[in-house]
Amino acid sequence: MSAGGGRRRKGGHEEEHENHERWLVSYSDMMTVLMALFVVLYAISQVDVDKYEALRGSLAAGFNAENPAVLPDGGGVLPEDSQAPSTQIMQDITPDAAVGVMPESVIGEGGPDAGAGDADGAALAAAEAEWTSLNEVRDMVAAALAKKGARDSVDFRITEEGLVIGMITSDVFFASASNDLTKTSRVVVDAIAPPLRKIPNGLSIEGHADVVPTGSREKTNWELSSARATTVLRRLVEQGDIKATRVSAVGFGDAQPLISKTDPKSLAANRRVDVVVLSSAPERVRELLPVVEQSRS
């Protein structure tokens, strides 16, 4: 048998050629990814010059720097021709400023205590404005009472609550152990209703009693004072056309006597109702209202 036909591998297949350059595919993919990564890093490292200049100016103005200088760079992020950083700004920044303490130029000379003084001054100014508003109401109510010849039947005072319209007179506002309005008290309540109807303030009707027991277990001075406040409230709402949503009634019994004496005249004065025009100012401002009232009296 002739051997000239060439040798064949067992099974009749040609021997496969081995490819030793397959690693180039993976290498080229890796280089492509790295190239894309560096392109992205380069892109995000670019700074908008206009925005940077605006930021630099704002920071310099905030620290009162006369000659704004660039901030320290981030190691190649800024262009090469950027201005060299100045140490003057960092020298002007105190440690307190670094933790957010307001500079004296903001809180005023004298440090933090001066800032507190400014706050008290602002509260006092607000209290004076609130006092002026309440005093205008006082003048309106006084004028309405004068038209009815009942100006001397009411005492005015401005407290932390607001304007207190106290029904104090030589006449009797309420008979002993009674919550019925007398003729004098009806005139007073009807006279103050129109000016009170014109203002937006809330009204607190506060009833009081003398120290004489009512003689009834079911109706103590607490119930009596509350009933007196409710009687005045109803007349203001039903006869004076004041909105019910603006008013409230409260009884203090004999716990807040106007006069501590127990003679008949003093007892009659303690059987009273105070109509309080409530101040809507913040508590700190209301606390200063008696101070302003005393200074204006």
C-alpha positions, 0 to 999 in steps of 0.5 A: 500500500502506497504511503504517498497520500500523506499522514492523517490524524486518527479519526480522519480530522486535520490538526487544528491551528492554535491561536496565541493572540486571543488575549489581545481582544480582552486587552483592547476592551480593558484599554477602551474602558480605561480610556472612557474612565479618564475622559469622564474624570477629565470632564468632571474636573473642569471648573466653570470659571464664571461660577467660580469667580462669583463664588470667590467674590461672595466668600470674600465679601462674607469675610470682609476681605478687601482684596478677594483671593482664590481659595486653595486649589484641589491639586490640579482641578483649577487651570494652571494660570489661576491666581495663587492662593492668599493666606490673608483670608485664612488669617482673617477667619477666626476659629469661632467663625469656622464653627459658625459663630456670627461675626461682630459686624452681624450681631453688633459691637459688644459681642453676644451680650450686645445681641441680647440687648438688641433683642430686648430693645426690639421686644421693648419697641414692639411692646410700645407699639402694642401699648399704643394700639391698646391705648387707642382702644382705651380712648375709644371705649372711654369716649363711648362711656363719656357719651352715656355719662358713665366714664367714671364707672370704669377703670382702665389698666394695661397688663400682660393680658392686654387692656383691662376694662374694670367695672368699678364704681360707687354704684353696685354692679351686682347685688350680693349673691346675685348675678343679675345686672344692675341698671349701672352695669347694663349702661356700662356693658351697652356702652362698651359693646360698639367700640369692642365690636370694631376691633379684632382682638379676643375678649375675656370676661372675668367674673369676681365675687366678694368674700361673703359666702353665698349661703348655698352649697350648690352655688359657691362664690366660684359658681357666682363669679362664673355666672356673673361673667356669663351674664355680661358675655351674653349681653355683649353677644346678644345685645351688643352683636359681638361675635361669640367666637371672640369671647370667653368667660371665666370665674375667679371666685373671691381669689382676686379681690380688688380691695382687701378690706371687708367694709360694705363699700369694698365688698361691693367693689369686689363684686365686679366683672373685668372685660379684658381686650386680649393682646395678640403679641408674643409672650416676651412683648406682653411681659413688657406691657406693664413696664410701658404702662408705668412709664406712660402714666 
